[in-house]
Amino acid sequence: MIKTRKNVPISLKQRTHIINLEQINLQPFIIVGLVIMVLIISVLCVAAYPNSNVPMNI
């Protein structure tokens, strides 16, 4: 069997973070979240209106 890399022991004292939260810009996520909220609220408002085909005076 051919080994491609050396066996390096894992150090439990050092924690490496896969995602560095300091480098992530949150502005695009906030904008996308606001757009999704506006779409959901608009759909709910349109669905809450009564059907115009049904007469209200019955």
Secondary structure, 3 states (H helix, E strand, C coil): CCCCCCCCCCCCCCCCCCCCHHHCCCHHHHHHHHHHHHHHHHHHHHHHCCCCCCCCCC
